[in-house]
Amino acid sequence: MSRIEAGSGRCSNCSPEGRPNARRKIPPCALDRNAKDGRCATCSLIRDVVGSFAPVVAAELEKVGLGGTKSALNSIIVKYRTGSFIKVCLCYDLLDCDDGRMLIPLDIFLDAEKLHTLPPPPHIAPVLCVSRNIPSRLDIPWVTNLTRTWIQQCDESHMACAVSSNPSLPTRVLDLGNPGAENGIKLKLSNDERGQYIALSYRWGANAIRGSTLLTTTSCLADHLIGIPWKDIPQTFRDAIELSWALGIRYLWIDSLCILQDDTVDWDTESASMAKVYENSFLTIAATAGLDNCAKMLTERWTQFESSEGRYTIQPSITSVPVTRRVSPGAAGHLSLSPLPLFVRYELHTAHNRFVDGDNAQQHTADSPLLTRAWSFQERLLAPRTLHFHAEEMVWECKTDMRCECGRLEDNPRSFPKRYPVRRAGASSYASSIPPSRAWLKSSLTWAMLNAEDLFHLVWIWIDLVSEYLQLKLTYEKDRLPALSGLASSFARPELGRYLAGMWEAALPEGLLFTVDYEENPRAQTPLVARLDSQSTPASHAALVDAPTWSWSSIAFDHGTVVSFAAILHAQGQSGRNWIRCKDFCLIDSRVDPMTSNPFGWTTGKQLTIRGLLGDCSELIRNLVGNRETAGQRAGISFFSDQRFEIGFEGGSHPKICYLHVGQVNGDRDSNDLTSDHPCLGLVIQRVSVASHDNTYRRLGVLVYGEHTVSCLKQLEAGEIRLV
């Protein structure tokens, strides 16, 4: 996408001079008045754009019951930024709502494909972008041609994305037989054979939970090796098969069919090999917009807009409309645009926001539900190249680049004037702004792997990876560690040490500092009591999986639970060097062993022996949790409670509560002065029994303090504890 620089002939509403980020709200009558006789070229263009596209919008509003007298075009919002292209948004009043509004942004563009066949266009006003026209419905020829183009560009230009021409096949694959032979689909035991294959990333959905979907189990394995009837194959799988045929790839890997779903040993073994499956794939097809395996990938495209009250959502089909111009040959400042391929469509925004702006996945449950799922996280990061079937358009995401059908994601500063910060060493550490494809965590991970980044960067990249992962959803909480195990196995290297229930030995101090928030069970609750009679509480979850309290994997991700590394990432700061570990913090021993054949899954042991600076903080915690108004915050002190164990202070004796110092921000690396204004972070831990000789503790939460001296923490002493 490129832009054509501005000419002249604008009214005061449309001219950006002196207002580099101009945003004007123009009533339709004023727009028409300014456009008359060609007095304002910009208003003339916008008037014609609105006139050409208004019938399309009216039809969509009618579908959701907002047509006729229920809505009216209030104004046209025009945004113009110097050095960028014009943005137009239609503002509709929803007449049955008080102050109800719906904003519908538009793309006004010159079709890149048709423009290439014409002479270079003259300088016109306003700035117009050059984009690609995309079809409103996907079909195999369009998908295949574009995919082959992207594959060729990737093969020729991206060393980091190189895929083997003859990799080892996974344990089992679908043998698709001859192209178009629907009766030739069968499961195949690879027996160490080699060949190129495509992997499918998709959402299982409700059908899988109800047990009404196609699976391979020990009882039907023999039948699937003979053949799988086409009528039994879900629609998402069928689309992936047809695309594989079109691309000339014979083998397809789908987890539900290539892993024995009722065999625990096979499931553990194959989940541990997930990294190799995706890393060695020729291509990964992602059914990004599909709610389940019955969703079509080759279907109508749509976008989404919501009203100001969120009561109405429209999901219009992506339709490009030629703009019919009203040209007045004798008028001053007129534009002769008739020969140019000028189009208008609904703005393609949700895909770009998700893939480039890095919107939280939960904001895209409608247009890209796959990206809200935890299992898809490692599938996306491990694959050398992924073809996403998003609701709006296809998106190509490889280790080096990012592209989309309309061309907006291409690394061309003229096509995407906005530049994006990149995470190099963590979510809060930014380098200079770079092209869009470098903004995603996948690029940081790729660069770290290829460039042998130092231990510091590896630690923070892992923290960043886990931070993203913890925002995603799972159907079964027992999959919380297995769904990350493929990524962990790929990330593993000697300098990181042992893998300890979701964190690396070398990153243990930072990995201990996760915080927990319960949106439906806020920290203000007093006393901090876990509902031990509920199987969905964090306490029972930890018991169910026998997870150590010091690991984020012990937290149940339900009831609005939010687990975050925000405190430590904030402490790290933008420079990436603000965080300083306590020099006395030391892991002496770890008794953490794999529960299954997957070394990156659940563990049987959970004990860490740690030496560090400790101090009694029972009084401080009692004061913090006993005051509902402060909700765990006082005078620069914040206690982020895990809220899963009873902290009783009423009558009798109670286990001792201690503070274990982990590090501080901008402190002196050679000093243990914790009375300065530098924020300090550490764990709040409690003895598992009241016995004074018992040195075994469990985690209660994280304490962050600074700004003021905390008297009860002045006298920290070196000690050794067992953390379980």
C-alpha positions in Angstrom: 0.0 0.0 0.0 1.4 3.4 -0.9 -0.1 7.0 -0.7 -0.4 9.7 -3.2 0.5 13.1 -1.9 -2.0 15.8 -1.4 -2.7 18.6 -3.8 -4.8 21.7 -3.1 -8.4 22.8 -3.1 -9.5 22.1 0.4 -11.9 24.0 2.6 -11.0 24.9 6.2 -12.6 21.7 7.5 -10.4 19.5 5.4 -7.1 21.3 5.4 -4.5 20.0 7.8 -2.3 23.0 7.7 -1.4 24.1 11.2 -3.3 21.1 12.6 -1.1 18.0 12.0 -3.7 15.7 13.6 -6.9 17.3 12.3 -10.2 15.6 13.1 -13.3 17.3 11.8 -17.0 16.4 12.3 -18.9 17.6 9.2 -22.7 17.4 9.0 -24.0 16.0 5.7 -25.5 19.3 4.6 -22.2 21.1 5.2 -20.4 18.5 3.2 -22.7 18.9 0.3 -22.5 22.6 0.4 -18.7 22.6 0.4 -18.6 20.1 -2.4 -20.8 22.2 -4.7 -19.2 23.5 -7.8 -16.0 21.8 -6.8 -15.1 24.5 -4.2 -13.5 21.8 -2.0 -12.0 18.8 -3.7 -11.9 16.8 -0.4 -15.6 17.4 0.4 -16.4 16.5 -3.1 -14.6 13.3 -2.9 -16.1 12.4 0.5 -19.6 13.3 -0.6 -19.2 10.9 -3.5 -17.8 8.2 -1.3 -20.7 8.5 1.2 -23.2 8.5 -1.6 -21.8 5.4 -3.2 -21.6 3.4 0.0 -24.7 4.6 1.9 -27.0 2.0 0.3 -24.6 -0.8 1.6 -24.7 0.6 5.1 -28.4 1.0 5.0 -28.9 -2.6 4.1 -26.7 -3.8 6.9 -28.5 -1.6 9.5 -31.8 -3.0 8.2 -30.6 -6.5 8.9 -30.1 -5.8 12.6 -33.3 -3.8 13.0 -31.8 -0.3 12.8 -33.0 0.6 9.4 -35.6 3.2 8.3 -36.6 5.6 11.1 -34.4 3.9 13.7 -31.1 5.4 12.6 -29.9 8.5 10.8 -26.6 9.7 9.4 -25.6 12.5 11.9 -22.2 13.5 10.6 -19.1 12.4 8.7 -15.9 12.4 10.8 -12.8 13.2 8.7 -9.4 12.5 10.1 -6.3 13.8 8.4 -2.8 13.3 9.6 0.2 15.0 7.9 2.1 12.3 6.0 -0.7 9.8 6.2 -3.9 9.2 4.3 -7.4 10.4 4.9 -9.7 8.5 7.2 -13.5 8.8 7.0 -16.0 7.5 9.6 -19.8 7.6 9.3 -21.5 8.6 12.6 -25.1 7.3 12.9 -27.6 8.3 15.5 -29.6 5.4 16.9 -32.9 7.0 17.4 -34.4 4.5 19.9 -31.5 5.0 22.3 -30.7 8.0 24.4 -27.4 9.4 23.0 -27.0 6.2 21.1 -24.3 6.3 18.4 -22.6 3.9 16.0 -19.4 4.8 14.3 -18.6 3.0 11.0 -15.1 3.7 9.7 -14.4 3.3 6.0 -11.4 2.5 3.8 -11.1 4.8 0.7 -8.5 3.4 -1.6 -7.1 3.0 -5.1 -7.0 -0.6 -6.2 -3.3 -1.5 -6.4 -3.9 -4.3 -9.0 -5.8 -2.1 -11.4 -3.7 1.0 -10.8 -0.6 -0.9 -12.2 -2.3 -1.0 -15.6 -2.8 2.8 -15.7 -0.4 5.7 -16.2 0.9 7.2 -12.9 -1.9 9.1 -11.3 -1.6 12.9 -10.9 -1.2 14.5 -7.5 -4.7 14.6 -6.1 -6.4 15.8 -2.9 -6.8 14.4 -0.4 -4.1 11.8 0.3 -5.5 8.4 -0.8 -4.1 5.0 0.1 -3.3 2.4 -2.5 -4.6 -1.0 -1.3 -5.7 -4.3 -2.6 -9.3 -5.1 -3.3 -10.2 -8.4 -1.6 -13.1 -10.7 -2.6 -16.1 -10.8 -0.3 -15.9 -14.6 -0.3 -12.9 -16.9 -0.2 -12.4 -19.7 -2.6 -9.7 -22.2 -3.3 -8.2 -20.5 -6.4 -7.8 -17.2 -4.7 -6.4 -18.7 -1.5 -4.0 -20.9 -3.3 -2.6 -18.2 -5.6 -2.0 -15.8 -2.8 -0.6 -18.4 -0.5 1.9 -19.6 -3.1 3.0 -16.0 -3.6 3.6 -15.6 0.1 5.4 -18.9 0.3 7.7 -18.0 -2.6 8.5 -14.7 -1.0 9.3 -16.3 2.3 11.4 -19.1 0.7 13.5 -16.5 -1.3 14.0 -13.8 1.3 13.6 -15.2 4.9 16.5 -17.3 6.2 14.9 -17.6 9.6 11.8 -19.2 8.2 13.5 -21.9 6.2 11.6 -25.2 6.3 13.0 -28.6 5.5 12.1 -30.0 2.1 12.0 -33.5 3.5 11.4 -33.5 7.3 10.5 -36.5 9.4 6.8 -37.0 9.6 5.0 -36.9 13.0 4.1 -40.3 14.5 0.8 -40.2 12.7 -0.5 -38.1 9.8 -3.5 -38.0 7.6 -2.7 -39.4 4.2 -4.8 -37.3 1.8 -4.2 -39.6 -1.2 -4.7 -38.2 -4.7 -6.1 -34.6 -4.9 -9.9 -34.6 -5.0 -10.2 -38.3 -3.9 -12.6 -37.9 -1.0 -12.7 -41.7 -0.4 -8.9 -41.8 -0.1 -8.5 -40.1 3.3 -6.9 -42.3 6.0 -4.6 -42.2 9.0 -1.0 -43.2 8.4 1.7 -44.5 10.8 4.8 -42.7 9.6 7.3 -45.3 10.8 10.1 -42.7 10.5 9.2 -41.8 6.9 9.9 -38.3 5.6 7.8 -35.8 3.7 6.3 -32.4 3.8 3.1 -31.9 5.7 0.7 -29.2 6.7 -0.4 -28.7 10.4 -3.8 -27.4 11.3 -4.4 -25.1 14.3 -8.1 -24.8 15.2 -10.5 -24.6 18.1 -12.1 -27.8 19.2 -15.2 -26.1 20.5 -18.3 -27.3 22.3 -18.7 -30.4 20.1 -15.5 -31.9 21.5 -16.6 -31.3 25.0 -19.9 -33.1 24.3 -18.0 -35.9 22.7 -19.8 -35.4 19.3 -16.8 -34.8 17.1 -14.4 -36.9 15.1 -11.5 -38.3 17.2 -9.0 -41.1 17.0 -9.1 -43.4 20.0 -7.7 -46.8 20.6 -11.0 -48.4 19.6 -11.2 -46.7 16.2 -7.5 -46.5 15.4 -7.6 -49.6 13.1 -10.6 -48.3 11.2 -9.0 -44.9 10.7 -5.9 -46.6 9.3 -8.1 -48.1 6.6 -10.0 -45.0 5.8 -12.1 -42.1 7.2 -15.4 -41.4 5.4 -15.7 -37.9 3.9 -19.1 -37.5 5.5 -17.6 -37.9 9.0 -15.0 -35.2 8.5 -15.9 -31.8 10.0 -16.0 -28.8 7.8 -12.8 -27.1 9.1 -10.9 -30.3 8.4 -12.4 -30.6 4.9 -11.3 -27.0 4.0 -7.8 -27.8 5.3 -7.7 -31.0 3.2 -8.8 -29.2 0.0 -6.2 -26.5 0.5 -3.5 -29.1 1.1 -4.5 -30.8 -2.2 -4.4 -27.4 -4.0 -0.9 -26.7 -2.6 0.3 -30.2 -3.6 1.0 -31.4 0.0 -0.1 -35.0 0.6 0.1 -35.1 4.4 -1.9 -33.2 7.0 -1.5 -33.2 10.8 -4.6 -32.7 13.0 -4.2 -33.3 16.7 -7.6 -34.8 17.4 -7.0 -37.4 14.7 -3.3 -38.0 15.0 -3.1 -38.4 18.8 -4.9 -41.2 20.6 -7.3 -39.2 22.7 -8.1 -41.9 25.2 -4.5 -43.1 25.7 -2.7 -41.1 28.4 0.7 -42.3 27.6 0.3 -41.5 23.9 -1.2 -38.1 24.7 1.7 -37.2 27.0 4.3 -38.4 24.5 2.8 -36.5 21.6 2.1 -33.3 23.5 5.8 -33.3 24.5 6.7 -33.6 20.8 4.4 -30.7 19.8 7.3 -28.3 19.2 8.8 -30.5 16.5 5.4 -31.0 14.8 4.8 -27.3 14.2 8.5 -26.4 13.7 8.9 -28.9 10.9 5.6 -28.2 9.2 5.6 -26.9 5.6 2.8 -24.5 6.6 0.4 -24.2 9.5 -3.2 -23.4 8.6 -5.0 -21.5 11.4 -8.8 -21.5 11.5 -8.5 -18.2 13.4 -12.2 -17.1 13.0 -13.7 -20.6 13.7 -15.6 -21.3 16.9 -15.2 -25.0 16.4 -14.1 -27.6 13.9 -17.5 -27.3 12.0 -16.7 -23.7 11.0 -16.0 -22.9 7.3 -12.7 -21.3 6.5 -13.7 -20.7 2.9 -16.6 -18.4 3.5 -18.0 -14.9 3.5 -15.7 -12.3 5.1 -17.1 -9.8 7.7 -16.0 -7.1 10.1 -17.6 -5.8 13.2 -18.8 -2.4 14.6 -20.5 -1.8 17.9 -22.8 1.0 19.1 -21.8 3.4 21.9 -23.9 1.4 24.3 -22.8 -1.9 23.0 -26.5 -2.9 22.5 -26.1 -3.3 18.7 -23.3 -5.0 16.8 -23.2 -5.3 13.0 -21.1 -7.8 11.2 -21.3 -6.7 7.6 -19.8 -8.6 4.7 -16.6 -7.1 3.3 -17.9 -5.4 0.2 -15.8 -3.0 -2.0 -17.9 -0.5 -4.0 -16.6 1.6 -6.9 -16.9 5.3 -6.1 -19.1 7.2 -8.7 -17.7 10.7 -9.1 -19.6 13.8 -9.8 -17.2 15.8 -11.9 -17.8 19.4 -12.9 -15.3 20.0 -15.8 -15.4 23.8 -15.4 -15.1 24.1 -11.7 -12.1 25.3 -9.9 -10.1 22.6 -8.2 -12.0 19.8 -9.8 -10.6 16.3 -9.9 -10.7 14.1 -12.9 -10.7 10.7 -11.1 -13.0 8.9 -13.5 -10.1 6.8 -15.0 -8.8 5.8 -11.6 -10.0 2.6 -9.8 -11.3 4.3 -6.6 -13.1 2.1 -4.1 -14.7 2.3 -0.7 -15.4 -0.5 1.8 -15.8 -1.0 5.5 -12.5 -0.4 7.2 -10.5 -3.6 7.7 -9.5 -2.9 11.3 -10.0 -5.9 13.6 -7.3 -8.1 12.0 -4.8 -5.3 12.0 -5.6 -4.4 15.6 -5.1 -8.0 16.7 -2.0 -8.8 14.7 -0.1 -5.5 14.9 -1.5 -3.4 17.7 -1.4 -6.5 19.9 -4.9 -6.1 21.3 -5.7 -8.3 24.2 -7.1 -11.6 22.8 -10.3 -11.3 24.8 -11.2 -8.3 22.8 -11.4 -10.5 19.7 -13.6 -13.4 20.8 -15.9 -12.8 17.9 -13.5 -12.2 15.0 -10.6 -14.5 16.0 -11.7 -16.9 18.8 -8.8 -19.2 18.1 -6.3 -16.6 19.4 -8.1 -16.5 22.8 -7.1 -20.2 23.4 -4.0 -21.3 25.3 -3.3 -24.3 23.0 -3.0 -22.1 19.9 -0.4 -19.9 21.6 2.5 -22.3 21.1 1.2 -23.5 17.8 1.3 -19.9 16.5 4.8 -19.2 17.9 6.5 -22.4 16.9 5.3 -22.6 13.3 7.8 -21.1 10.9 4.9 -19.7 8.9 1.1 -19.6 9.5 -1.8 -18.8 7.3 -4.6 -17.2 9.4 -8.2 -17.3 8.2 -9.4 -14.3 10.1 -12.9 -13.0 9.8 -11.9 -10.0 7.7 -9.0 -11.3 5.6 -6.2 -13.8 5.4 -3.1 -12.9 7.4 0.4 -14.4 6.7 2.6 -14.6 9.8 6.1 -16.0 9.6 9.1 -15.7 11.7 10.3 -12.7 9.7 7.3 -11.0 8.2 3.6 -10.3 8.5 1.3 -9.7 5.5 -2.4 -9.5 4.8 -4.6 -9.5 1.7 -5.2 -5.8 1.6 -1.5 -5.1 1.9 -1.7 -2.9 5.0 0.6 -5.1 7.1 3.4 -5.1 4.7 6.6 -3.6 5.9 6.4 -0.4 3.9 6.4 2.8 5.8 4.2 4.4 3.2 1.6 1.7 3.6 1.5 1.8 7.4 2.7 5.2 8.6 2.3 4.3 12.2 5.3 2.6 13.6 5.3 0.1 16.5 7.5 -0.5 19.5 9.0 -4.0 19.7 9.5 -6.1 22.8 13.1 -7.2 22.8 13.6 -8.3 26.4 10.1 -8.3 27.8 6.7 -6.6 27.7 8.0 -3.4 29.1 11.3 -3.2 27.3 11.1 -1.4 24.0 13.6 -0.7 21.3 13.2 1.9 18.6 10.0 1.7 16.6 10.1 -0.8 13.7 7.9 -2.2 10.9 4.7 -3.9 11.9 5.9 -7.5 11.5 8.5 -7.0 14.1 6.1 -5.8 16.8 4.8 -9.3 17.8 6.4 -11.4 20.4 7.2 -14.1 17.8 9.8 -11.9 16.2 11.5 -11.3 19.6 11.5 -15.1 20.3 12.9 -15.8 16.8 15.7 -13.3 17.1 16.6 -14.6 20.6 16.8 -18.2 19.3 18.9 -17.3 16.2 21.2 -14.7 17.7 22.0 -16.6 20.9 20.8 -13.7 23.1 22.4 -13.5 26.6 20.8 -15.0 29.6 19.3 -11.7 30.6 17.2 -11.4 27.4 16.1 -15.1 27.6 14.8 -14.6 31.1 12.7 -11.7 30.2 11.4 -13.1 26.9 10.2 -16.2 28.8 8.5 -14.0 31.4 6.9 -12.1 28.5 5.8 -15.3 26.9 4.2 -16.6 30.0 2.5 -13.2 30.6 0.8 -13.5 27.2 -0.1 -17.1 27.8 -1.7 -16.5 31.1 -4.3 -14.3 29.5 -5.7 -17.2 27.4 -8.3 -19.8 28.1 -8.4 -23.5 28.4 -11.3 -26.0 28.5 -9.5 -28.2 31.0 -7.2 -26.6 33.6 -5.2 -29.8 33.7 -3.8 -28.7 30.3 -2.3 -25.5 31.7 1.3 -26.8 31.7 1.0 -29.3 28.8 -0.3 -26.6 26.5 2.9 -24.7 27.0 5.2 -27.7 27.0 6.0 -27.6 23.3 7.2 -24.0 23.6 9.1 -24.8 26.7 11.0 -27.7 25.0 11.9 -25.4 22.1 13.0 -22.7 24.5 15.2 -25.0 26.6 18.9 -24.5 26.7 21.6 -25.3 29.3 22.1 -21.8 30.6 18.4 -21.6 31.7 18.8 -24.6 34.0 16.0 -26.9 35.0 12.3 -26.4 34.1 10.4 -25.9 37.3 6.6 -26.1 36.9 6.4 -23.4 34.3 9.5 -21.4 35.0 13.2 -21.8 34.4 15.8 -22.1 37.2 17.7 -19.2 35.9 14.6 -17.1 35.9 13.2 -18.3 39.2 13.4 -15.0 41.2 11.4 -13.2 38.6 9.1 -16.2 38.0 8.1 -16.2 41.6 6.7 -12.7 41.4 3.4 -13.3 39.6 0.3 -11.6 41.1 -3.3 -12.8 41.2 -6.5 -10.8 40.9 -10.1 -12.1 41.1 -12.5 -9.9 39.3 -15.5 -11.6 41.0 -13.6 -12.1 44.3 -11.6 -8.9 44.8 -8.7 -8.5 47.1 -10.7 -6.4 49.5 -12.3 -9.7 50.8 -11.5 -10.1 54.5 -10.5 -12.5 55.9 -8.7 -14.1 53.0 -10.4 -17.5 52.9 -10.5 -20.0 50.2 -13.8 -21.7 49.5 -12.5 -25.2 50.2 -15.8 -26.8 49.4 -15.7 -25.7 45.7 -13.7 -27.7 43.2 -13.1 -24.6 41.1 -11.2 -22.6 43.8 -7.5 -22.0 43.6 -6.8 -24.0 46.7 -8.6 -27.2 45.4 -7.0 -26.7 42.0 -3.5 -26.8 43.6 -4.5 -29.9 45.4 -6.0 -31.5 42.3 -2.8 -31.1 40.2 -0.5 -31.2 43.2 1.1 -28.0 42.0 3.5 -26.0 44.2 2.1 -22.8 45.6 5.2 -20.9 44.3 4.2 -21.6 40.6 1.6 -19.8 38.6 0.4 -23.2 37.5 -1.2 -23.7 40.9 -3.8 -20.9 40.3 -7.2 -21.9 38.9 -8.0 -19.7 35.9 -11.7 -19.3 36.4 -14.2 -16.9 38.0 -12.5 -13.9 36.4 -9.0 -14.9 37.6 -6.2 -12.7 36.2 -2.7 -13.9 36.7 0.0 -11.4 35.7 3.7 -10.6 35.9 2.8 -6.9 35.6 4.6 -6.0 38.9 8.0 -7.4 37.9 7.7 -6.3 34.2 6.9 -2.8 35.5 9.9 -3.0 37.8 12.1 -4.1 34.8 11.3 -0.8 33.1 11.8 0.4 29.6 15.6 0.2 29.7 15.4 -3.4 30.6 18.1 -3.0 33.3 16.1 -1.4 36.2 15.4 -4.6 38.0 18.1 -5.8 40.4 17.9 -9.2 42.1 18.8 -9.5 45.7 22.4 -10.8 45.8 21.5 -13.0 48.8 18.7 -14.8 47.0 19.9 -18.3 46.1 18.2 -21.6 45.1 20.0 -24.3 47.1 18.0 -27.3 45.9 14.9 -28.2 43.9 12.9 -31.4 44.3 10.7 -31.1 41.2 10.4 -34.1 39.0 8.2 -34.7 35.9 5.0 -36.6 36.6 4.9 -38.2 33.1 7.2 -38.8 30.2 6.7 -35.1 29.3 9.5 -33.3 31.1 7.7 -30.0 30.7 4.3 -31.1 32.1 3.1 -31.5 35.7 5.5 -32.5 38.5 5.5 -34.9 41.3 7.8 -32.9 43.6 7.2 -29.3 44.6 9.9 -28.3 47.1 12.4 -25.6 46.7 15.2 -24.9 49.2 16.0 -21.2 49.1 18.5 -19.1 51.0 17.7 -15.4 51.2 16.8 -12.4 53.3 13.8 -13.0 55.5 11.8 -11.0 58.0 8.6 -11.5 60.1 5.7 -9.6 58.5 2.8 -11.1 60.4 1.8 -7.7 61.9 2.1 -5.9 58.6 -0.1 -8.4 56.7 -2.6 -8.5 59.6 -3.0 -4.7 59.3 -3.3 -4.8 55.5 -5.9 -7.5 55.2 -7.8 -6.4 58.2 -8.7 -3.0 56.7 -11.3 -3.3 53.9 -10.8 0.4 52.9 -7.1 0.0 52.0 -7.6 -3.3 50.3 -4.1 -4.4 50.9 -2.5 -1.0 50.1 -1.0 1.5 52.5 1.6 4.2 52.4 3.4 2.9 49.3 2.9 -0.7 50.3 0.9 -3.2 48.1 0.1 -6.7 49.1 -1.1 -8.8 46.2 -2.7 -11.8 47.9 -3.3 -15.1 46.1 -6.4 -15.4 48.2 -6.5 -19.1 48.4 -5.5 -19.9 52.0 -7.1 -18.8 55.3 -5.0 -16.2 57.1 -6.6 -16.3 60.5 -5.7 -13.8 63.1 -8.6 -14.1 65.5 -7.7 -16.0 68.7 -5.2 -18.8 69.2 -1.8 -19.2 67.6 -1.3 -19.0 63.9 1.6 -19.9 61.6 4.2 -17.3 61.2 4.1 -15.1 58.1 7.4 -13.9 56.6 8.7 -11.7 53.8 11.3 -13.2 51.4 13.1 -10.4 49.6 13.7 -11.0 45.9 14.9 -7.7 44.5 14.4 -4.0 44.0 14.1 -1.3 41.3 17.1 0.9 40.6 18.8 -0.1 43.7 22.5 -0.7 44.5 23.6 -4.1 43.2 26.1 -4.4 46.1 23.8 -3.1 48.9 21.1 -4.6 51.0 19.7 -1.3 52.1 16.0 -1.8 51.9 15.0 1.4 53.6 15.5 3.6 50.6 12.8 4.9 48.3 13.6 2.3 45.7 10.6 -0.1 45.3 11.3 -3.6 46.7 9.5 -6.8 45.7 9.3 -10.1 47.5 7.2 -13.0 48.5 4.8 -13.2 51.4 5.0 -16.8 52.7 3.5 -18.6 55.7 4.6 -21.6 57.6 2.6 -24.7 56.9 2.3 -25.4 60.6 2.5 -23.4 63.9 5.5 -25.3 65.0 8.5 -22.9 65.4 11.0 -25.6 64.2 9.1 -26.1 61.0 11.0 -24.4 58.2 8.5 -25.3 55.4 6.5 -22.4 53.9 3.8 -21.9 51.3 3.2 -18.8 49.2 0.5 -16.2 50.1 1.3 -13.5 47.6 3.6 -10.7 46.6 4.6 -7.6 48.6 5.7 -4.4 46.8 6.9 -1.5 48.9 8.9 1.7 48.6 8.6 5.4 49.2 8.5 4.9 53.0 10.5 2.9 55.5 8.6 -0.2 56.7 9.8 -0.7 60.2 9.0 -4.3 60.4 11.1 -5.0 57.4 14.2 -3.1 58.4 15.8 -6.0 60.1 15.9 -8.7 57.5 18.2 -11.6 58.2 19.7 -14.3 56.1 18.0 -17.6 56.4 17.0 -20.8 54.7 13.5 -22.1 54.0 11.7 -24.8 52.1 9.0 -23.5 49.8 6.3 -25.9 48.7 
